[in-house]
Amino acid sequence: MNKTEKQFDQVATFCRDIFTKKMKDYGASWRILRQQSVTDQIFIKANRIRSIEIKGVSKVDEGIRSELIAIVNYGIIGLIQLELGFSDSDDLTYDKGMELYDKYLLEAKNLMMDKNHDYDEAWRTMRMQSYTDLILQKIYRTKQIEDNKGVTLASEGIDANYFDMINYAMFGLIKIEEVI
């Protein structure tokens, strides 16, 4: 297993652990979120990261790391919602929720490994702020696609943007862990 794959798995463990605990605390209450609401939740998290980066201080006792974990988890929720559609109730068992989570986390990892091969790990030389800006760009693209009822003329769809958001957040988490 190469270094990047090992690091991805390490930070994925943190993300999955938080998702697992929240599934036990809240169930799949997120199933009621419509697609636009999931995207907006990711926007809130990314915008807060940018605000902390610009201001250099956080007044709430949760830092960039926890927001990146939330972006990963909401990105996976977004992919699940794309597959299942939203619901009027918490209609997903814990086991099924975790099965879907693992499915999309693995897909994100495989995509990251493929792109990592093609781009020669260029992400390692990028600044943390670039990950934030690229996540925000993907959010604005997703919002536009949602406003266009999911129709694109020459672009990837909502799912591709969610996968990119997840992987940029994973890169940020890997970089944070390298410093710790």
C-alpha positions in Angstrom: 0.0 0.0 0.0 1.5 3.4 -0.9 1.8 6.4 1.4 -1.2 8.3 0.0 -3.5 5.3 0.2 -2.4 4.6 3.8 -2.9 8.3 4.7 -6.3 8.3 3.0 -7.4 5.3 5.0 -6.1 6.8 8.3 -8.1 10.1 7.9 -11.1 8.1 6.5 -11.2 6.3 9.8 -11.7 9.6 11.6 -14.5 10.6 9.3 -16.2 7.2 9.5 -15.9 7.2 13.3 -17.8 10.6 13.5 -20.4 9.4 11.0 -20.9 6.2 13.0 -21.4 8.1 16.3 -23.8 10.6 14.8 -25.8 7.7 13.1 -26.1 6.2 16.6 -27.0 9.6 18.2 -29.4 10.9 15.5 -30.2 8.0 13.2 -30.4 8.9 9.6 -32.3 12.2 10.3 -30.4 13.7 7.4 -32.6 11.6 5.0 -35.1 14.5 5.1 -32.6 16.9 3.5 -33.2 17.7 -0.1 -30.2 17.9 -2.4 -29.9 21.7 -2.2 -29.9 21.5 1.6 -27.0 19.1 1.6 -25.0 21.3 -0.8 -25.8 24.3 1.4 -24.6 22.5 4.5 -21.3 21.8 2.8 -21.1 25.4 1.8 -21.5 26.5 5.5 -18.6 24.3 6.5 -16.3 25.4 3.6 -17.2 29.0 4.1 -16.4 28.8 7.8 -13.0 27.3 6.9 -12.3 30.2 4.6 -13.4 32.6 7.3 -11.0 31.1 9.8 -8.1 31.1 7.2 -8.7 34.7 6.4 -9.3 36.0 10.0 -6.7 33.7 11.5 -8.9 33.0 14.5 -12.0 31.0 15.4 -14.4 32.0 18.2 -16.2 28.6 18.2 -14.3 25.7 19.7 -14.2 23.6 16.5 -11.4 24.1 14.0 -10.7 23.5 10.4 -10.1 19.7 11.0 -13.7 19.1 12.2 -15.1 21.2 9.3 -13.1 19.1 6.8 -14.5 15.9 8.4 -18.0 17.3 8.1 -17.4 18.1 4.4 -16.4 14.5 3.8 -19.4 13.2 5.7 -21.9 15.6 4.1 -20.4 14.9 0.7 -21.1 11.2 1.2 -24.6 12.0 2.5 -25.1 14.0 -0.7 -24.1 11.0 -2.8 -26.5 8.8 -0.8 -29.3 11.3 -1.3 -28.6 11.4 -5.1 -28.9 7.6 -5.1 -32.0 7.3 -2.9 -33.7 10.7 -3.2 -34.8 12.5 -0.1 -37.3 11.1 2.3 -40.0 12.5 4.6 -38.7 10.4 7.5 -35.7 8.7 8.9 -36.1 5.6 6.7 -32.6 4.2 6.7 -31.4 1.6 9.2 -28.0 2.0 10.8 -26.6 -1.0 8.9 -27.9 0.2 5.5 -26.6 3.7 6.2 -23.1 2.4 7.1 -23.2 0.1 4.0 -23.9 3.1 1.7 -21.3 5.2 3.6 -18.6 2.6 3.0 -19.7 2.2 -0.7 -19.2 5.9 -1.4 -16.1 6.3 0.7 -14.5 3.5 -1.3 -15.6 5.1 -4.6 -14.0 8.4 -3.5 -10.8 6.6 -2.6 -10.6 4.8 -5.9 -11.3 8.1 -7.8 -8.6 9.8 -5.7 -6.1 7.1 -6.4 -6.8 7.2 -10.2 -6.5 11.0 -10.3 -3.5 10.9 -8.0 -1.8 8.6 -10.5 -2.6 10.9 -13.4 -1.7 14.2 -11.6 1.5 12.9 -10.0 0.3 13.9 -6.5 0.2 17.6 -7.4 -2.1 18.1 -4.4 0.9 17.6 -2.1 2.4 20.9 -3.3 -0.8 22.9 -3.0 -1.6 25.2 -0.1 -4.4 24.4 2.3 -6.3 27.5 1.2 -6.4 26.2 -2.3 -8.3 23.1 -1.1 -10.9 25.4 0.6 -11.2 27.6 -2.6 -11.6 24.5 -4.8 -14.2 23.1 -2.5 -16.1 26.4 -2.6 -15.8 26.4 -6.4 -17.2 22.9 -6.6 -20.1 24.0 -4.3 -21.0 26.9 -6.6 -20.8 24.6 -9.6 -23.1 22.2 -7.8 -25.6 24.9 -6.9 -25.7 26.0 -10.5 -26.3 22.4 -11.7 -29.1 22.1 -9.1 -30.6 25.4 -10.3 -30.5 23.9 -13.8 -32.5 20.8 -12.5 -29.4 18.6 -12.9 -28.9 19.3 -16.6 -25.4 20.0 -17.9 -24.3 20.7 -21.4 -20.6 19.9 -21.2 -19.9 19.4 -17.5 -19.7 16.6 -15.0 -22.8 16.2 -12.8 -23.5 16.8 -9.1 -22.0 13.4 -8.1 -18.6 14.2 -9.6 -18.5 17.5 -7.7 -19.4 15.8 -4.4 -16.6 13.3 -5.0 -14.1 16.2 -5.7 -15.3 18.0 -2.5 -14.7 14.9 -0.5 -11.3 14.3 -1.9 -10.1 17.9 -1.5 -11.3 17.7 2.1 -9.4 14.4 2.5 -6.2 16.1 1.1 -6.6 18.8 3.7 -7.1 16.3 6.5 -4.0 14.4 5.4 -1.9 17.6 5.4 -3.2 18.5 8.9 -2.3 15.0 10.2 1.2 15.3 8.7 1.8 18.4 10.9 0.4 16.8 14.1 
